């Protein structure tokens, strides 16, 4: 399975990055399952791309989670974002109930509760980092991705993307060329 970036339907371009961060954080949570094969797709950047299932199919995904961010909670209620993320993961777990291995439900739920005291800020910083990388601003990308990891240290997919951004920044400064291609994150 995989999780696509959530499309931004808020009408505010500033929240394009939020859907990307939310999708990858949910994917990160589901990766705690030992009975579920999670396909990590190439990063989408600062906003959800048009619906394209070809990369998911190419990665072997038979189940794709997708969604839309239709409103953004006021700043004083951003802690509700973590609860919302947990509800989404719970819904996916309900659908997958028969396909999960023993203890997977508990492992994934433990990842959620350990992972999300500052999920909103982490998801937003993560998506902004990917958008900066897409624009070629590698310094801002590395800075934003580091901020996301500082807020959510257990966000291993974010850590991998941060490492890639730092690596690209290093190569661009040392060799004035992009780094060699790498394999997908786990």
C-alpha positions as semicolon CSV with decimal commas, in nm:
position;residue;x (nm);y (nm);z (nm)
1;X;0,000;0,000;0,000
2;X;0,097;0,363;-0,026
3;X;-0,039;0,703;0,076
4;X;-0,062;0,984;-0,178
5;X;-0,019;1,349;-0,079
6;X;-0,348;1,501;0,032
7;X;-0,478;1,761;-0,212
8;X;-0,518;2,118;-0,082
9;X;-0,879;2,232;-0,118
10;X;-0,853;2,520;0,132
11;X;-0,801;2,782;-0,136
12;X;-0,484;2,895;0,044
13;X;-0,159;2,813;-0,135
14;X;0,027;2,839;0,196
15;X;-0,124;2,503;0,290
16;X;-0,010;2,310;-0,019
17;X;0,277;2,172;0,189
18;X;0,045;2,046;0,462
19;X;-0,114;1,777;0,243
20;X;0,226;1,643;0,141
21;X;0,341;1,629;0,504
22;X;0,017;1,466;0,622
23;X;0,036;1,194;0,358
24;X;0,396;1,106;0,436
25;X;0,341;1,114;0,813
26;X;0,051;0,868;0,779
27;X;0,269;0,649;0,557
28;X;0,541;0,667;0,824
29;X;0,289;0,553;1,089
30;X;0,168;0,260;0,879
31;X;0,527;0,149;0,819
32;X;0,535;0,037;1,184
33;X;0,331;-0,266;1,072
34;X;0,531;-0,581;1,008
35;X;0,251;-0,742;0,808
36;X;0,204;-0,457;0,566
37;X;0,432;-0,373;0,275
38;X;0,446;0,006;0,248
39;X;0,554;0,158;-0,084
40;X;0,736;0,490;-0,048
41;X;0,692;0,697;-0,363
42;X;0,926;0,972;-0,481
43;X;0,855;1,293;-0,287
44;X;0,579;1,504;-0,434
45;X;0,714;1,844;-0,341
46;X;0,522;2,136;-0,196
47;X;0,176;2,042;-0,313
48;X;-0,013;1,733;-0,409
49;X;0,031;1,654;-0,779
50;X;-0,264;1,572;-1,003
51;X;-0,397;1,226;-0,928
52;X;-0,159;0,981;-1,091
53;X;-0,172;0,620;-0,978
54;X;0,104;0,502;-1,215
55;X;0,389;0,547;-0,958
56;X;0,182;0,360;-0,697
57;X;0,118;0,074;-0,937
58;X;0,484;0,068;-1,042
59;X;0,581;0,040;-0,674
60;X;0,349;-0,261;-0,640
61;X;0,081;-0,090;-0,430
62;X;-0,258;-0,260;-0,442
63;X;-0,415;-0,021;-0,191
64;X;-0,380;0,357;-0,217
65;X;-0,488;0,604;0,051
66;X;-0,569;0,952;-0,074
67;X;-0,755;1,250;0,060
68;X;-0,814;1,623;0,064
69;X;-0,734;1,893;0,319
70;X;-1,050;2,103;0,311
71;X;-0,995;2,330;0,608
72;X;-0,712;2,413;0,842
73;X;-0,766;2,438;1,215
74;X;-0,704;2,773;1,383
75;X;-0,358;2,809;1,540
76;X;-0,489;2,753;1,894
77;X;-0,637;2,416;1,788
78;X;-0,344;2,271;1,594
79;X;-0,302;2,002;1,857
80;X;-0,622;1,856;1,708
81;X;-0,424;1,787;1,390
82;X;-0,245;1,500;1,566
83;X;-0,577;1,354;1,676
84;X;-0,710;1,385;1,321
85;X;-0,400;1,209;1,186
86;X;-0,459;0,930;1,438
87;X;-0,823;0,896;1,328
88;X;-0,714;0,862;0,965
89;X;-0,463;0,591;1,052
90;X;-0,731;0,413;1,261
91;X;-0,965;0,413;0,959
92;X;-0,695;0,257;0,740
93;X;-0,631;-0,004;1,010
94;X;-1,004;-0,088;1,016
95;X;-0,999;-0,152;0,641
96;X;-0,684;-0,365;0,671
97;X;-0,790;-0,555;0,982
98;X;-0,776;-0,900;0,820
99;X;-0,452;-0,833;0,634
100;X;-0,238;-0,726;0,928
101;X;-0,009;-0,954;1,122
102;X;-0,033;-1,027;1,495
103;X;0,031;-0,717;1,701
104;X;0,044;-0,483;1,399
105;X;-0,254;-0,278;1,513
106;X;-0,086;-0,210;1,848
107;X;0,252;-0,133;1,684
108;X;0,099;0,122;1,447
109;X;-0,107;0,284;1,724
110;X;0,205;0,308;1,944
111;X;0,384;0,485;1,656
112;X;0,099;0,736;1,634
113;X;0,096;0,826;2,004
114;X;0,475;0,841;2,022
115;X;0,493;1,050;1,710
116;X;0,257;1,344;1,716
117;X;0,266;1,606;1,989
118;X;0,374;1,866;1,728
119;X;0,246;1,698;1,411
120;X;0,096;2,008;1,245
121;X;0,420;2,208;1,258
122;X;0,623;1,904;1,150
123;X;0,395;1,825;0,853
124;X;0,399;2,187;0,737
125;X;0,779;2,222;0,770
126;X;0,827;1,890;0,590
127;X;0,611;1,992;0,293
128;X;0,780;2,333;0,279
129;X;1,118;2,160;0,272
130;X;1,014;1,945;-0,025
131;X;0,877;2,252;-0,205
132;X;1,205;2,439;-0,147
133;X;1,398;2,141;-0,281
134;X;1,178;2,140;-0,593
135;X;1,257;2,509;-0,646
136;X;1,630;2,435;-0,614
137;X;1,666;2,613;-0,279
138;X;1,861;2,334;-0,110
139;X;1,963;2,540;0,194
140;X;1,600;2,622;0,277
141;X;1,503;2,260;0,203
142;X;1,758;2,124;0,449
143;X;1,662;2,385;0,711
144;X;1,287;2,310;0,682
145;X;1,335;1,934;0,682
146;X;1,561;1,957;0,990
147;X;1,287;2,161;1,159
148;X;1,033;1,888;1,079
149;X;1,259;1,621;1,227
150;X;1,326;1,830;1,538
151;X;0,950;1,849;1,596
152;X;0,890;1,480;1,517
153;X;1,211;1,280;1,577
154;X;1,037;0,947;1,501
155;X;0,943;1,064;1,148
156;X;1,190;0,832;0,974
157;X;1,065;0,908;0,622
158;X;1,124;1,277;0,693
159;X;1,471;1,195;0,823
160;X;1,551;1,017;0,497
161;X;1,429;1,310;0,288
162;X;1,630;1,547;0,510
163;X;1,943;1,338;0,460
164;X;1,886;1,352;0,083
165;X;1,850;1,732;0,092
166;X;2,168;1,774;0,297
167;X;2,351;1,538;0,063
168;X;2,230;1,734;-0,243
169;X;2,335;2,060;-0,078
170;X;2,682;1,919;-0,005
171;X;2,725;1,792;-0,361
172;X;2,605;2,121;-0,510
173;X;2,861;2,317;-0,305
174;X;3,153;2,078;-0,347
175;X;3,107;1,955;-0,704
176;X;2,858;2,205;-0,852
177;X;2,666;1,899;-0,973
178;X;2,363;1,709;-0,843
179;X;2,438;1,399;-0,634
180;X;2,419;1,052;-0,786
181;X;2,079;0,879;-0,771
182;X;1,989;0,687;-0,455
183;X;1,752;0,403;-0,383
184;X;1,412;0,456;-0,215
185;X;1,377;0,509;0,161
186;X;1,237;0,242;0,389
